[in-house]
């Protein structure tokens, strides 16, 4: 049974993201210092009768292949967006869970990950913005426990036309 996707609802927004996407991925390991950029290709599938979106993508970092999965949806009980990140480069074998809220033309979610040196956890904020029906931007920010927020990744995507 398809999930309710009335116009303007969060699930209607998710449905608008379905399809193939390609573009440029950029990464920063230090604030303001671009490590590099590469092509990114992926596909957003709407799954479980419209309840969730699944973005499977591939890119590279310094010539090394990188694959990832970003799963997201809107929790109607708690009235918030929820997401999980898995990838072959940032997360090692961890799944990062994130929660957040709607914003203009998209949503923002916040998660965290452990400092591998044993310090306090770092935050990770992801913004998803549908610029128009054919342009999607996914930007993530590292949040250092003492130094604050700095852009970490940015994917500027264009819809692949069938």
TIVO-2410 file (N, C-alpha, C; in nm, 3 decimals):
# residues 162
REC num residu      c1      c2      c3 atome chaine
REC   1      X   0.084  -0.118   0.000     N      A
REC   1      X   0.000   0.000   0.000    CA      A
REC   1      X   0.088   0.124   0.000     C      A
REC   2      X   0.077   0.211  -0.100     N      A
REC   2      X   0.160   0.331  -0.106    CA      A
REC   2      X   0.136   0.422   0.014     C      A
REC   3      X   0.242   0.485   0.058     N      A
REC   3      X   0.236   0.576   0.171    CA      A
REC   3      X   0.184   0.711   0.122     C      A
REC   4      X   0.109   0.781   0.206     N      A
REC   4      X   0.051   0.910   0.171    CA      A
REC   4      X   0.161   1.011   0.136     C      A
REC   5      X   0.148   1.070   0.018     N      A
REC   5      X   0.248   1.167  -0.029    CA      A
REC   5      X   0.180   1.293  -0.081     C      A
REC   6      X   0.092   1.352  -0.001     N      A
REC   6      X   0.021   1.470  -0.047    CA      A
REC   6      X   0.119   1.583  -0.077     C      A
REC   7      X   0.083   1.666  -0.171     N      A
REC   7      X   0.168   1.776  -0.216    CA      A
REC   7      X   0.212   1.862  -0.097     C      A
REC   8      X   0.342   1.890  -0.091     N      A
REC   8      X   0.396   1.972   0.016    CA      A
REC   8      X   0.438   1.894   0.140     C      A
REC   9      X   0.405   1.766   0.146     N      A
REC   9      X   0.441   1.687   0.263    CA      A
REC   9      X   0.588   1.646   0.254     C      A
REC  10      X   0.650   1.609   0.368     N      A
REC  10      X   0.788   1.560   0.363    CA      A
REC  10      X   0.804   1.439   0.270     C      A
REC  11      X   0.706   1.351   0.265     N      A
REC  11      X   0.718   1.233   0.180    CA      A
REC  11      X   0.702   1.269   0.032     C      A
REC  12      X   0.627   1.373   0.004     N      A
REC  12      X   0.619   1.424  -0.134    CA      A
REC  12      X   0.757   1.479  -0.174     C      A
REC  13      X   0.823   1.548  -0.081     N      A
REC  13      X   0.958   1.598  -0.107    CA      A
REC  13      X   1.052   1.483  -0.140     C      A
REC  14      X   1.047   1.376  -0.061     N      A
REC  14      X   1.133   1.261  -0.087    CA      A
REC  14      X   1.109   1.206  -0.227     C      A
REC  15      X   0.982   1.195  -0.266     N      A
REC  15      X   0.948   1.140  -0.398    CA      A
REC  15      X   1.009   1.223  -0.511     C      A
REC  16      X   1.022   1.353  -0.491     N      A
REC  16      X   1.080   1.441  -0.592    CA      A
REC  16      X   1.229   1.413  -0.617     C      A
REC  17      X   1.294   1.345  -0.524     N      A
REC  17      X   1.438   1.319  -0.535    CA      A
REC  17      X   1.470   1.192  -0.614     C      A
REC  18      X   1.370   1.111  -0.642     N      A
REC  18      X   1.392   0.982  -0.708    CA      A
REC  18      X   1.457   1.000  -0.844     C      A
REC  19      X   1.555   0.913  -0.873     N      A
REC  19      X   1.617   0.910  -1.004    CA      A
REC  19      X   1.768   0.910  -0.998     C      A
REC  20      X   1.828   0.916  -1.116     N      A
REC  20      X   1.973   0.918  -1.127    CA      A
REC  20      X   2.028   1.058  -1.113     C      A
REC  21      X   2.146   1.068  -1.053     N      A
REC  21      X   2.211   1.197  -1.029    CA      A
REC  21      X   2.360   1.185  -1.061     C      A
REC  22      X   2.418   1.292  -1.112     N      A
REC  22      X   2.562   1.298  -1.137    CA      A
REC  22      X   2.610   1.439  -1.108     C      A
REC  23      X   2.738   1.452  -1.077     N      A
REC  23      X   2.789   1.586  -1.048    CA      A
REC  23      X   2.930   1.582  -0.996     C      A
REC  24      X   2.958   1.680  -0.911     N      A
REC  24      X   3.092   1.697  -0.855    CA      A
REC  24      X   3.086   1.687  -0.703     C      A
REC  25      X   3.177   1.609  -0.648     N      A
REC  25      X   3.191   1.595  -0.504    CA      A
REC  25      X   3.321   1.663  -0.462     C      A
REC  26      X   3.313   1.741  -0.357     N      A
REC  26      X   3.431   1.809  -0.303    CA      A
REC  26      X   3.448   1.769  -0.157     C      A
REC  27      X   3.574   1.766  -0.112     N      A
REC  27      X   3.602   1.725   0.026    CA      A
REC  27      X   3.708   1.815   0.088     C      A
REC  28      X   3.686   1.847   0.216     N      A
REC  28      X   3.780   1.925   0.295    CA      A
REC  28      X   3.813   1.846   0.421     C      A
REC  29      X   3.940   1.827   0.452     N      A
REC  29      X   3.979   1.763   0.577    CA      A
REC  29      X   4.017   1.866   0.683     C      A
REC  30      X   4.048   1.987   0.637     N      A
REC  30      X   4.078   2.098   0.727    CA      A
REC  30      X   3.992   2.216   0.685     C      A
REC  31      X   3.950   2.298   0.780     N      A
REC  31      X   3.865   2.413   0.744    CA      A
REC  31      X   3.928   2.499   0.635     C      A
REC  32      X   3.849   2.522   0.530     N      A
REC  32      X   3.892   2.610   0.423    CA      A
REC  32      X   3.999   2.554   0.329     C      A
REC  33      X   4.042   2.429   0.350     N      A
REC  33      X   4.149   2.372   0.267    CA      A
REC  33      X   4.093   2.254   0.187     C      A
REC  34      X   4.060   2.281   0.060     N      A
REC  34      X   4.002   2.179  -0.027    CA      A
REC  34      X   4.103   2.068  -0.053     C      A
REC  35      X   4.065   1.944  -0.019     N      A
REC  35      X   4.152   1.829  -0.046    CA      A
REC  35      X   4.144   1.791  -0.193     C      A
REC  36      X   4.023   1.796  -0.247     N      A
REC  36      X   4.007   1.762  -0.387    CA      A
REC  36      X   3.862   1.754  -0.428     C      A
REC  37      X   3.843   1.730  -0.556     N      A
REC  37      X   3.708   1.710  -0.608    CA      A
REC  37      X   3.711   1.599  -0.712     C      A
REC  38      X   3.597   1.534  -0.728     N      A
REC  38      X   3.587   1.424  -0.822    CA      A
REC  38      X   3.443   1.412  -0.870     C      A
REC  39      X   3.423   1.331  -0.971     N      A
REC  39      X   3.289   1.303  -1.019    CA      A
REC  39      X   3.217   1.215  -0.918     C      A
REC  40      X   3.087   1.239  -0.904     N      A
REC  40      X   3.003   1.153  -0.821    CA      A
REC  40      X   2.883   1.112  -0.906     C      A
REC  41      X   2.847   0.985  -0.897     N      A
REC  41      X   2.727   0.935  -0.964    CA      A
REC  41      X   2.648   0.855  -0.863     C      A
REC  42      X   2.517   0.859  -0.876     N      A
REC  42      X   2.436   0.784  -0.783    CA      A
REC  42      X   2.292   0.780  -0.825     C      A
REC  43      X   2.213   0.711  -0.744     N      A
REC  43      X   2.072   0.695  -0.771    CA      A
REC  43      X   1.996   0.703  -0.640     C      A
REC  44      X   1.888   0.779  -0.641     N      A
REC  44      X   1.800   0.785  -0.524    CA      A
REC  44      X   1.676   0.703  -0.555     C      A
REC  45      X   1.654   0.603  -0.473     N      A
REC  45      X   1.537   0.516  -0.486    CA      A
REC  45      X   1.442   0.546  -0.371     C      A
REC  46      X   1.314   0.551  -0.401     N      A
REC  46      X   1.214   0.563  -0.297    CA      A
REC  46      X   1.171   0.421  -0.262     C      A
REC  47      X   1.183   0.386  -0.134     N      A
REC  47      X   1.161   0.247  -0.092    CA      A
REC  47      X   1.049   0.238   0.012     C      A
REC  48      X   1.000   0.117   0.031     N      A
REC  48      X   0.896   0.085   0.129    CA      A
REC  48      X   0.773   0.174   0.110     C      A
REC  49      X   0.721   0.169  -0.014     N      A
REC  49      X   0.598   0.240  -0.049    CA      A
REC  49      X   0.604   0.391  -0.022     C      A
REC  50      X   0.721   0.450  -0.042     N      A
REC  50      X   0.734   0.595  -0.029    CA      A
REC  50      X   0.775   0.645   0.107     C      A
REC  51      X   0.805   0.554   0.198     N      A
REC  51      X   0.841   0.595   0.335    CA      A
REC  51      X   0.983   0.649   0.346     C      A
REC  52      X   1.075   0.597   0.265     N      A
REC  52      X   1.216   0.632   0.279    CA      A
REC  52      X   1.281   0.652   0.143     C      A
REC  53      X   1.394   0.722   0.145     N      A
REC  53      X   1.476   0.738   0.026    CA      A
REC  53      X   1.611   0.674   0.053     C      A
REC  54      X   1.667   0.612  -0.050     N      A
REC  54      X   1.796   0.545  -0.041    CA      A
REC  54      X   1.885   0.600  -0.152     C      A
REC  55      X   1.992   0.669  -0.115     N      A
REC  55      X   2.086   0.725  -0.211    CA      A
REC  55      X   2.211   0.639  -0.209     C      A
REC  56      X   2.232   0.563  -0.317     N      A
REC  56      X   2.353   0.484  -0.336    CA      A
REC  56      X   2.441   0.561  -0.433     C      A
REC  57      X   2.567   0.582  -0.397     N      A
REC  57      X   2.654   0.666  -0.480    CA      A
REC  57      X   2.796   0.613  -0.482     C      A
REC  58      X   2.872   0.661  -0.581     N      A
REC  58      X   3.015   0.631  -0.586    CA      A
REC  58      X   3.090   0.755  -0.634     C      A
REC  59      X   3.208   0.769  -0.581     N      A
REC  59      X   3.295   0.881  -0.611    CA      A
REC  59      X   3.438   0.834  -0.588     C      A
REC  60      X   3.529   0.928  -0.568     N      A
REC  60      X   3.665   0.890  -0.531    CA      A
REC  60      X   3.725   1.000  -0.446     C      A
REC  61      X   3.824   0.962  -0.367     N      A
REC  61      X   3.901   1.056  -0.285    CA      A
REC  61      X   4.047   1.030  -0.315     C      A
REC  62      X   4.115   1.129  -0.368     N      A
REC  62      X   4.255   1.118  -0.408    CA      A
REC  62      X   4.279   0.993  -0.494     C      A
REC  63      X   4.187   0.969  -0.588     N      A
REC  63      X   4.200   0.857  -0.680    CA      A
REC  63      X   4.152   0.723  -0.628     C      A
REC  64      X   4.117   0.715  -0.502     N      A
REC  64      X   4.070   0.590  -0.442    CA      A
REC  64      X   3.917   0.586  -0.447     C      A
REC  65      X   3.862   0.477  -0.499     N      A
REC  65      X   3.717   0.463  -0.510    CA      A
REC  65      X   3.651   0.473  -0.374     C      A
REC  66      X   3.537   0.538  -0.371     N      A
REC  66      X   3.459   0.555  -0.249    CA      A
REC  66      X   3.313   0.527  -0.283     C      A
REC  67      X   3.248   0.445  -0.202     N      A
REC  67      X   3.108   0.409  -0.222    CA      A
REC  67      X   3.033   0.445  -0.095     C      A
REC  68      X   2.907   0.483  -0.111     N      A
REC  68      X   2.831   0.518   0.007    CA      A
REC  68      X   2.682   0.498  -0.008     C      A
REC  69      X   2.616   0.507   0.107     N      A
REC  69      X   2.472   0.493   0.113    CA      A
REC  69      X   2.420   0.592   0.217     C      A
REC  70      X   2.325   0.673   0.174     N      A
REC  70      X   2.260   0.771   0.260    CA      A
REC  70      X   2.112   0.736   0.258     C      A
REC  71      X   2.059   0.691   0.371     N      A
REC  71      X   1.919   0.654   0.382    CA      A
REC  71      X   1.850   0.761   0.466     C      A
REC  72      X   1.737   0.810   0.419     N      A
REC  72      X   1.669   0.915   0.495    CA      A
REC  72      X   1.518   0.908   0.476     C      A
REC  73      X   1.448   0.966   0.572     N      A
REC  73      X   1.303   0.969   0.568    CA      A
REC  73      X   1.250   1.064   0.672     C      A
REC  74      X   1.119   1.076   0.676     N      A
REC  74      X   1.053   1.164   0.773    CA      A
REC  74      X   0.973   1.078   0.869     C      A
REC  75      X   1.003   1.089   0.998     N      A
REC  75      X   0.934   1.015   1.103    CA      A
REC  75      X   0.808   1.095   1.139     C      A
REC  76      X   0.691   1.042   1.100     N      A
REC  76      X   0.566   1.115   1.124    CA      A
REC  76      X   0.526   1.114   1.272     C      A
REC  77      X   0.573   1.016   1.347     N      A
REC  77      X   0.541   1.012   1.490    CA      A
REC  77      X   0.617   1.120   1.566     C      A
REC  78      X   0.746   1.133   1.538     N      A
REC  78      X   0.829   1.230   1.609    CA      A
REC  78      X   0.841   1.364   1.533     C      A
REC  79      X   0.782   1.369   1.412     N      A
REC  79      X   0.783   1.489   1.328    CA      A
REC  79      X   0.924   1.543   1.309     C      A
REC  80      X   1.011   1.456   1.254     N      A
REC  80      X   1.148   1.495   1.227    CA      A
REC  80      X   1.204   1.409   1.114     C      A
REC  81      X   1.306   1.462   1.048     N      A
REC  81      X   1.380   1.383   0.951    CA      A
REC  81      X   1.479   1.295   1.025     C      A
REC  82      X   1.501   1.175   0.972     N      A
REC  82      X   1.599   1.083   1.027    CA      A
REC  82      X   1.681   1.027   0.912     C      A
REC  83      X   1.808   1.003   0.937     N      A
REC  83      X   1.897   0.956   0.830    CA      A
REC  83      X   2.005   0.867   0.888     C      A
REC  84      X   2.065   0.787   0.798     N      A
REC  84      X   2.184   0.711   0.835    CA      A
REC  84      X   2.284   0.720   0.721     C      A
REC  85      X   2.411   0.730   0.758     N      A
REC  85      X   2.522   0.735   0.662    CA      A
REC  85      X   2.606   0.610   0.679     C      A
REC  86      X   2.643   0.551   0.566     N      A
REC  86      X   2.741   0.443   0.562    CA      A
REC  86      X   2.828   0.471   0.441     C      A
REC  87      X   2.956   0.456   0.455     N      A
REC  87      X   3.041   0.470   0.337    CA      A
REC  87      X   3.173   0.398   0.357     C      A
REC  88      X   3.248   0.387   0.250     N      A
REC  88      X   3.373   0.311   0.253    CA      A
REC  88      X   3.494   0.398   0.287     C      A
REC  89      X   3.473   0.525   0.313     N      A
REC  89      X   3.587   0.613   0.339    CA      A
REC  89      X   3.579   0.681   0.474     C      A
REC  90      X   3.471   0.749   0.505     N      A
REC  90      X   3.460   0.824   0.631    CA      A
REC  90      X   3.431   0.736   0.752     C      A
REC  91      X   3.338   0.643   0.737     N      A
REC  91      X   3.278   0.577   0.852    CA      A
REC  91      X   3.343   0.447   0.897     C      A
REC  92      X   3.442   0.398   0.825     N      A
REC  92      X   3.501   0.269   0.858    CA      A
REC  92      X   3.391   0.163   0.858     C      A
REC  93      X   3.357   0.105   0.971     N      A
REC  93      X   3.249   0.005   0.976    CA      A
REC  93      X   3.130   0.055   1.057     C      A
REC  94      X   3.124   0.184   1.084     N      A
REC  94      X   3.017   0.241   1.166    CA      A
REC  94      X   2.900   0.288   1.079     C      A
REC  95      X   2.783   0.294   1.141     N      A
REC  95      X   2.665   0.356   1.082    CA      A
REC  95      X   2.639   0.482   1.164     C      A
REC  96      X   2.632   0.596   1.097     N      A
REC  96      X   2.603   0.720   1.168    CA      A
REC  96      X   2.455   0.752   1.156     C      A
REC  97      X   2.388   0.766   1.269     N      A
REC  97      X   2.246   0.799   1.273    CA      A
REC  97      X   2.232   0.948   1.297     C      A
REC  98      X   2.140   1.011   1.225     N      A
REC  98      X   2.122   1.156   1.233    CA      A
REC  98      X   1.973   1.191   1.243     C      A
REC  99      X   1.942   1.300   1.309     N      A
REC  99      X   1.804   1.349   1.317    CA      A
REC  99      X   1.804   1.499   1.293     C      A
REC 100      X   1.690   1.551   1.244     N      A
REC 100      X   1.683   1.693   1.219    CA      A
REC 100      X   1.546   1.738   1.174     C      A
REC 101      X   1.544   1.849   1.103     N      A
REC 101      X   1.417   1.912   1.068    CA      A
REC 101      X   1.419   1.965   0.925     C      A
REC 102      X   1.299   2.001   0.880     N      A
REC 102      X   1.284   2.058   0.747    CA      A
REC 102      X   1.347   2.196   0.742     C      A
REC 103      X   1.389   2.235   0.625     N      A
REC 103      X   1.436   2.371   0.597    CA      A
REC 103      X   1.390   2.402   0.455     C      A
REC 104      X   1.409   2.524   0.409     N      A
REC 104      X   1.365   2.561   0.275    CA      A
REC 104      X   1.418   2.463   0.171     C      A
REC 105      X   1.327   2.403   0.096     N      A
REC 105      X   1.361   2.311  -0.013    CA      A
REC 105      X   1.443   2.191   0.030     C      A
REC 106      X   1.428   2.146   0.154     N      A
REC 106      X   1.504   2.030   0.197    CA      A
REC 106      X   1.497   2.006   0.346     C      A
REC 107      X   1.608   1.956   0.399     N      A
REC 107      X   1.615   1.927   0.542    CA      A
REC 107      X   1.761   1.929   0.587     C      A
REC 108      X   1.778   1.933   0.719     N      A
REC 108      X   1.910   1.929   0.782    CA      A
REC 108      X   1.905   1.828   0.895     C      A
REC 109      X   2.006   1.742   0.903     N      A
REC 109      X   2.012   1.642   1.010    CA      A
REC 109      X   2.149   1.647   1.077     C      A
REC 110      X   2.152   1.608   1.203     N      A
REC 110      X   2.274   1.614   1.283    CA      A
REC 110      X   2.302   1.478   1.344     C      A
REC 111      X   2.427   1.433   1.330     N      A
REC 111      X   2.473   1.309   1.392    CA      A
REC 111      X   2.606   1.333   1.458     C      A
REC 112      X   2.670   1.226   1.500     N      A
REC 112      X   2.804   1.239   1.559    CA      A
REC 112      X   2.881   1.111   1.534     C      A
REC 113      X   3.012   1.122   1.552     N      A
REC 113      X   3.099   1.006   1.537    CA      A
REC 113      X   3.213   1.017   1.637     C      A
REC 114      X   3.268   0.902   1.679     N      A
REC 114      X   3.374   0.905   1.780    CA      A
REC 114      X   3.506   0.955   1.723     C      A
REC 115      X   3.578   1.028   1.805     N      A
REC 115      X   3.714   1.071   1.772    CA      A
REC 115      X   3.804   0.948   1.784     C      A
REC 116      X   3.872   0.908   1.675     N      A
REC 116      X   3.955   0.787   1.683    CA      A
REC 116      X   4.072   0.799   1.779     C      A
REC 117      X   4.106   0.921   1.823     N      A
REC 117      X   4.215   0.938   1.918    CA      A
REC 117      X   4.167   0.932   2.062     C      A
REC 118      X   4.034   0.914   2.081     N      A
REC 118      X   3.981   0.900   2.216    CA      A
REC 118      X   3.923   1.026   2.275     C      A
REC 119      X   3.925   1.135   2.202     N      A
REC 119      X   3.867   1.260   2.252    CA      A
REC 119      X   3.715   1.257   2.244     C      A
REC 120      X   3.653   1.372   2.270     N      A
REC 120      X   3.507   1.379   2.261    CA      A
REC 120      X   3.458   1.356   2.118     C      A
REC 121      X   3.335   1.308   2.106     N      A
REC 121      X   3.275   1.288   1.975    CA      A
REC 121      X   3.270   1.419   1.896     C      A
REC 122      X   3.277   1.404   1.764     N      A
REC 122      X   3.259   1.517   1.673    CA      A
REC 122      X   3.117   1.511   1.619     C      A
REC 123      X   3.061   1.625   1.586     N      A
REC 123      X   2.931   1.632   1.523    CA      A
REC 123      X   2.944   1.625   1.371     C      A
REC 124      X   2.836   1.588   1.305     N      A
REC 124      X   2.831   1.583   1.158    CA      A
REC 124      X   2.692   1.630   1.118     C      A
REC 125      X   2.685   1.746   1.053     N      A
REC 125      X   2.557   1.802   1.010    CA      A
REC 125      X   2.548   1.792   0.859     C      A
REC 126      X   2.436   1.741   0.809     N      A
REC 126      X   2.414   1.727   0.666    CA      A
REC 126      X   2.293   1.809   0.624     C      A
REC 127      X   2.311   1.889   0.519     N      A
REC 127      X   2.202   1.966   0.460    CA      A
REC 127      X   2.171   1.909   0.323     C      A
REC 128      X   2.044   1.883   0.297     N      A
REC 128      X   1.998   1.836   0.167    CA      A
REC 128      X   1.907   1.945   0.111     C      A
REC 129      X   1.943   1.999  -0.007     N      A
REC 129      X   1.866   2.108  -0.067    CA      A
REC 129      X   1.836   2.076  -0.213     C      A
REC 130      X   1.709   2.072  -0.247     N      A
REC 130      X   1.667   2.058  -0.385    CA      A
REC 130      X   1.657   2.200  -0.442     C      A
REC 131      X   1.760   2.239  -0.517     N      A
REC 131      X   1.769   2.376  -0.570    CA      A
REC 131      X   1.655   2.403  -0.668     C      A
REC 132      X   1.630   2.307  -0.754     N      A
REC 132      X   1.516   2.304  -0.845    CA      A
REC 132      X   1.497   2.158  -0.883     C      A
REC 133      X   1.405   2.126  -0.970     N      A
REC 133      X   1.375   1.985  -0.993    CA      A
REC 133      X   1.492   1.904  -1.048     C      A
REC 134      X   1.594   1.972  -1.103     N      A
REC 134      X   1.707   1.900  -1.163    CA      A
REC 134      X   1.840   1.923  -1.094     C      A
REC 135      X   1.842   1.994  -0.981     N      A
REC 135      X   1.969   2.025  -0.912    CA      A
REC 135      X   1.954   2.004  -0.762     C      A
REC 136      X   2.040   1.918  -0.709     N      A
REC 136      X   2.038   1.879  -0.569    CA      A
REC 136      X   2.176   1.903  -0.509     C      A
REC 137      X   2.179   1.964  -0.391     N      A
REC 137      X   2.306   1.985  -0.321    CA      A
REC 137      X   2.299   1.915  -0.186     C      A
REC 138      X   2.402   1.834  -0.158     N      A
REC 138      X   2.415   1.768  -0.028    CA      A
REC 138      X   2.547   1.814   0.032     C      A
REC 139      X   2.539   1.891   0.140     N      A
REC 139      X   2.657   1.947   0.204    CA      A
REC 139      X   2.665   1.896   0.347     C      A
REC 140      X   2.784   1.853   0.387     N      A
REC 140      X   2.803   1.805   0.525    CA      A
REC 140      X   2.913   1.887   0.592     C      A
REC 141      X   2.896   1.903   0.722     N      A
REC 141      X   2.988   1.983   0.802    CA      A
REC 141      X   3.038   1.901   0.920     C      A
REC 142      X   3.170   1.902   0.940     N      A
REC 142      X   3.229   1.849   1.062    CA      A
REC 142      X   3.207   1.951   1.171     C      A
REC 143      X   3.179   1.903   1.292     N      A
REC 143      X   3.164   1.994   1.405    CA      A
REC 143      X   3.263   1.950   1.512     C      A
REC 144      X   3.375   2.021   1.518     N      A
REC 144      X   3.478   1.993   1.618    CA      A
REC 144      X   3.424   2.032   1.755     C      A
REC 145      X   3.448   1.951   1.859     N      A
REC 145      X   3.391   1.980   1.991    CA      A
REC 145      X   3.436   2.114   2.050     C      A
REC 146      X   3.551   2.165   2.008     N      A
REC 146      X   3.598   2.292   2.061    CA      A
REC 146      X   3.603   2.403   1.956     C      A
REC 147      X   3.633   2.367   1.831     N      A
REC 147      X   3.654   2.468   1.728    CA      A
REC 147      X   3.530   2.499   1.644     C      A
REC 148      X   3.426   2.420   1.658     N      A
REC 148      X   3.302   2.449   1.586    CA      A
REC 148      X   3.294   2.382   1.450     C      A
REC 149      X   3.211   2.440   1.364     N      A
REC 149      X   3.170   2.378   1.239    CA      A
REC 149      X   3.254   2.424   1.120     C      A
REC 150      X   3.282   2.330   1.029     N      A
REC 150      X   3.352   2.361   0.903    CA      A
REC 150      X   3.302   2.265   0.796     C      A
REC 151      X   3.286   2.316   0.674     N      A
REC 151      X   3.240   2.231   0.564    CA      A
REC 151      X   3.337   2.116   0.543     C      A
REC 152      X   3.281   1.995   0.524     N      A
REC 152      X   3.361   1.873   0.507    CA      A
REC 152      X   3.341   1.812   0.368     C      A
REC 153      X   3.216   1.804   0.322     N      A
REC 153      X   3.189   1.750   0.190    CA      A
REC 153      X   3.076   1.828   0.125     C      A
REC 154      X   3.079   1.828  -0.007     N      A
REC 154      X   2.970   1.892  -0.081    CA      A
REC 154      X   2.954   1.818  -0.213     C      A
REC 155      X   2.831   1.775  -0.239     N      A
REC 155      X   2.799   1.712  -0.367    CA      A
REC 155      X   2.699   1.801  -0.438     C      A
REC 156      X   2.738   1.853  -0.553     N      A
REC 156      X   2.648   1.933  -0.638    CA      A
REC 156      X   2.605   1.840  -0.750     C      A
REC 157      X   2.477   1.806  -0.751     N      A
REC 157      X   2.425   1.701  -0.838    CA      A
REC 157      X   2.324   1.756  -0.939     C      A
REC 158      X   2.326   1.695  -1.057     N      A
REC 158      X   2.231   1.726  -1.163    CA      A
REC 158      X   2.157   1.597  -1.197     C      A
REC 159      X   2.027   1.608  -1.214     N      A
REC 159      X   1.946   1.492  -1.247    CA      A
REC 159      X   1.985   1.437  -1.385     C      A
REC 160      X   1.997   1.305  -1.393     N      A
REC 160      X   2.025   1.237  -1.520    CA      A
REC 160      X   1.891   1.224  -1.592     C      A
REC 161      X   1.884   1.280  -1.711     N      A
REC 161      X   1.760   1.274  -1.791    CA      A
REC 161      X   1.750   1.139  -1.861     C      A
REC 162      X   1.632   1.083  -1.859     N      A
REC 162      X   1.607   0.954  -1.924    CA      A
REC 162      X   1.589   0.971  -2.072     C      A
***
